[in-house]
Amino acid sequence: MSQQQWWRDAVIYQIYPRSWADANGDGMGDLPGITSRLPYLAELGVDAVWLSPFYTSPQNDAGYDVADYRDVDPRFGTLADADALITRAHELRLRVMVDIVPNHSSSEHVWFREALSAEPGSAARARYIFRDGRGPDGGEPPNNWKSTFGGSAWERITEADGSPGQWYLHLFDVTQPDFDWTNSEVGDEMEQTLRFWMDRGADGFRIDVAHSLIKVDGLPDADAQHEMNVQNTSDLPMWDQPGVHDVYRRWRKVTDSYAVEGEDADRIMCGEAWVTPIEAMARYVRPDELHQTFNFAFLMSPWIAPELKANIDASLKAVEPHSATQTWVLSNHDVIRHASRLGFDPVPGPLQMFGIGVGDPQPDAAAGLRRARAATTVMLALPGSSYLYQGEELGLPEATELLDEARQDPVWEKSGHTVRGRDGCRVPMPWEGDAPSYGFGPTASSWLPQPPVYGDLAVDRQAGVEGSTLELYRTLLRLRRELRPGRGQLTWVDLGESALAFDVSTASGASMRVIANVGGEFLPLPNGAEVLVASGEFDAEKGLPTDTSVWLRV
Ligand code: GLC
């Protein structure tokens, strides 16, 4: 295997296919749209893209409900379009990661349809988690587990003869039945899917809810609700169970079998594992398992210097024993965009990440953007790999005043209209400030309404404009390729309570200093330091103002 291992410091850009670029004008993004816009990403300076699901799906959970893992949904295009996208990306020296959703399929998957029409106890039922109910006539769910989207995690079916039947488990939407991973047919099938996409040229996978596949034997009641902020996720019977690591050991053998001797061509896997504590998350990146797991602890950290520092420190230490690198991220399609999240004091906790609407407290947009730029400037200097979420390079805020009628995330309905859901971070990209749908597509159509501020933040309004967020990202990414702090070693520098400061070694062996002023008074810059990039304006005399970060040559 090559010693280079491109993924160790790669910057990977998440494309949410519904919302990036719409070639056919139906208001929904598509693969030809993505292909046409790829040069923008090459110019931005990222190494790879990760595409959220574009497979055949009824779209009850925006494509995370997959009906056919090896075909493209007609809304997004065809398999030929996927091939063309991968080919074009490779021409532009961009790698392509696709999403794999192994915990559950759509209820429209052929296996689930077969399961419904088959008998209890049949081989077709055994691919999912069907159980008899409790109580008289089996009318109560088999256990007390809750769906992440609200309500029970169990749904009762009607048997083929019309009688009230068994129940099936769905940790997410009712149309997302959980597979039974103790059934070897499930693992074999998923391996075929991995091979299918690697054979078509995919460079890796992002693994959806990577920590959920294995449940405790006997499916016992859970002591607490399975919130994502529990101390030890593995105390709950549906998350982070030891057996899940066997799945990834098997997958690693498969991805490794695609490596080419002497070429930096590893096919990689990045797990979405909302696991605590951080040491438990690090177990997913042992050398014979996944290459990366998103570091959600960093994403959830408040904008407070000592907390950020403790968090980064613990994250780096946690992966050290496994010779792994960290994987940083600040935004994705499930959380409030960081330009808005950081506009709250204090930053909202994990559950409040599920949406903001009219009537809710609104973020301070200016503070949010300033802190987001400062936070990204820190993130892109940290050792390891980083993921960017489409539109963050424009400083896009969350759409926090989306009308509830427009909401499409199942969370809103399933929670009985108590949790607004994730639509606010999924609003289509603005490319041209003056075009219909801000250039998202050739028509005015957009599956979620775009707030007017998106027009002002469109790509064409920022490209070439000094000080714009887009130009900040371009500069950070250019310097990052040159200096390679992602491959460096970090040493903390103490500049007081409201500063986050560290030295990181660069490709030449020299150190670069990174300083973030996190909510403090002006912070003097070291004498004679050369500012390589700054997230905002600074004062040559007084130094770095609040919520601003710099990379310095000292
Ligand atoms: C992951 C996805 C999220 C989806 C869920 C169920 O958390 O990121 O969007 O709703 O899994 O598949």
Residues whose N, C-alpha, C, O or C-beta is under 5 A from the ligand:
A	BS01	GLC	D61 Y64 F172 D208 V209 D334
